[in-house]
């Protein structure tokens, strides 16, 4: 075995020991968290064991952590007997009941909101129906007359514009002819 091979073997052995040490720490921390009743998460286990999160998710460690989490979900997370007073502890069943009640209340509030929207829509529609239709008809007639008058004004303005354009063209022709006559007279003089 060469010196290079010996160093490589020593590094490999050291890496395996380090990996084994980290895995042991993760399992020890997991057991300690279970004993104390602390909520188990992958991040919590990794932090307590002073290892990276990806190691906690690696095969061989992921399974016991997931099993401990399932156990806590099924049986509830209980801290040490003296850490949380009995009257302050909340069970999973209680939390689920609270959630179901809150969901039911949200459903009822949404239904009430929808009923109120419908009542408002009907009320506004009835209010429009009750409004004096002769007033609306008068307003529409007034707007129609105004529209007709404005349309006539626009048509008259367009006609005036065309007439002025034709007059300008005629005057430009006269001006051009006058300039040419003036030039001829200046050359002939």
C-alpha positions in Angstrom: 0.0 0.0 0.0 1.4 3.4 -1.0 1.4 6.5 1.1 -1.4 8.0 -1.1 -3.6 4.9 -0.6 -2.9 4.9 3.2 -4.0 8.6 3.4 -7.1 7.9 1.3 -8.0 5.0 3.5 -7.5 7.1 6.7 -9.6 9.9 5.3 -12.3 7.5 4.3 -12.3 5.9 7.8 -12.4 9.3 9.4 -15.3 10.3 7.2 -17.2 7.2 8.1 -16.6 7.7 11.9 -17.8 11.3 11.5 -20.9 10.2 9.6 -21.6 7.5 12.2 -21.1 10.1 15.0 -23.6 12.5 13.4 -26.2 9.8 12.8 -25.8 8.7 16.5 -26.3 12.3 17.7 -29.5 12.6 15.6 -30.9 9.4 17.1 -30.0 10.5 20.6 -31.6 13.9 20.1 -34.7 12.2 18.7 -35.0 10.0 21.8 -34.5 13.0 24.1 -37.2 15.0 22.3 -39.6 12.1 22.6 -38.8 11.7 26.3 -39.4 15.4 27.0 -42.5 15.5 24.8 -41.1 18.3 22.6 -42.7 18.7 19.2 -40.5 16.9 16.7 -39.7 18.4 13.4 -36.8 17.6 11.0 -35.4 21.1 11.5 -35.6 20.8 15.3 -33.8 17.5 15.3 -31.1 18.7 12.9 -30.5 21.9 15.0 -30.4 20.0 18.3 -28.0 17.4 16.9 -25.9 20.2 15.3 -26.1 18.6 11.8 -27.5 19.8 8.5 -31.2 19.5 7.6 -30.4 17.2 4.6 -28.8 14.7 7.0 -32.1 14.5 9.0 -33.9 13.7 5.8 -31.4 11.0 4.7 -32.3 7.3 4.6 -31.9 5.6 7.9 -32.7 8.8 9.8 -35.8 10.0 8.0 -37.8 6.9 8.9 -37.4 7.1 12.7 -38.1 10.8 12.7 -41.3 10.3 10.6 -42.4 7.5 12.9 -41.9 9.7 16.0 -43.8 12.6 14.3 -46.7 10.2 13.4 -46.7 8.9 17.0 -46.9 12.5 18.3 -49.8 13.3 15.9 -51.7 10.2 16.9 -51.2 10.5 20.6 -50.7 14.3 20.9 -47.6 16.0 22.0 -47.3 16.0 25.8 -44.5 17.9 27.5 -43.1 16.9 30.8 -45.7 16.7 33.5 -44.6 19.9 35.3 -43.9 22.0 32.2 -47.6 22.7 31.1 -50.4 22.8 33.6 -53.1 20.2 33.0 -55.8 22.9 32.4 -53.6 24.5 29.7 -53.1 21.3 27.7 -55.1 21.0 24.5 -55.7 17.7 22.8 -55.7 17.0 19.1 -59.4 16.1 19.3 -60.1 19.5 21.0 -58.2 21.3 18.2 -60.0 19.3 15.5 -63.3 20.2 17.1 -62.4 23.9 17.3 -61.3 23.7 13.6 -64.6 22.1 12.6 -66.6 24.7 14.5 -64.6 27.5 12.9 -65.1 26.0 9.5 -68.9 25.8 10.1 -69.0 29.4 11.3 -67.1 30.5 8.1 -69.6 28.6 6.0 -72.6 30.3 7.8 -71.0 33.7 7.5 -70.5 33.2 3.7 -74.1 32.1 3.4 -75.3 35.2 5.3 -73.1 37.4 3.1 -74.6 35.9 0.0 -78.1 36.4 1.3 -77.4 40.0 2.2 -75.9 40.6 -1.3 -79.0 39.1 -2.9 -81.3 41.3 -0.7 -79.3 44.4 -1.6 -79.5 43.5 -5.3 -83.3 43.1 -5.1 -83.7 46.3 -3.1 -81.7 48.3 -5.6 -83.6 46.8 -8.5 -87.0 47.6 -6.8 -85.7 51.1 -6.1 -85.0 51.6 -9.8 -88.4 50.2 -10.7 -90.1 52.6 -8.3 -88.3 55.6 -9.7 -90.4 58.0 -11.8 -90.2 56.7 -15.4 -91.5 59.9 -16.8 -88.5 61.6 -15.3 -86.2 59.2 -17.0 -88.1 59.5 -20.3 -87.8 63.3 -20.1 -84.1 63.1 -19.5 -83.6 60.7 -22.4 -85.6 63.1 -24.7 -83.5 66.0 -23.5 -80.3 64.1 -24.3 -81.7 63.1 -27.7 -82.5 66.8 -28.6 -79.1 67.9 -27.4 -77.4 65.1 -29.5 -79.4 66.2 -32.6 -78.5 69.8 -32.1 -74.8 69.0 -31.7 -74.9 66.7 -34.7 -76.3 69.6 -36.8 -73.6 72.0 -35.4 -70.9 69.5 -36.4 -72.4 69.1 -39.9 -72.6 72.9 -40.3 -69.0 73.3 -39.1 -67.8 70.6 -41.5 -69.7 72.4 -44.4 -68.2 75.8 -43.3 -64.8 74.2 -43.2 -65.2 72.8 -46.7 -66.3 76.2 -48.0 -63.4 78.0 -46.3 -61.0 75.4 -47.7 -62.4 76.0 -51.3 -62.1 79.8 -50.7 -58.5 79.5 -49.5 -57.7 77.4 -52.6 -59.3 80.0 -54.9 -57.4 82.8 -53.2 -54.1 80.9 -53.4 -54.8 80.5 -57.2 -55.5 84.2 -57.5 -52.4 85.0 -55.5 -50.3 82.7 -57.7 -51.7 84.4 -60.8 -51.1 87.9 -59.5 -47.5 87.0 -58.7 -46.9 85.6 -62.2 -48.5 88.8 -63.7 -46.3 91.0 -61.5 -43.2 89.0 -62.6 -44.1 89.4 -66.3 -44.6 93.1 -65.8 -41.3 93.5 -64.0 -39.4 91.6 -66.8 -41.1 93.6 -69.5 -40.4 96.9 -68.0 
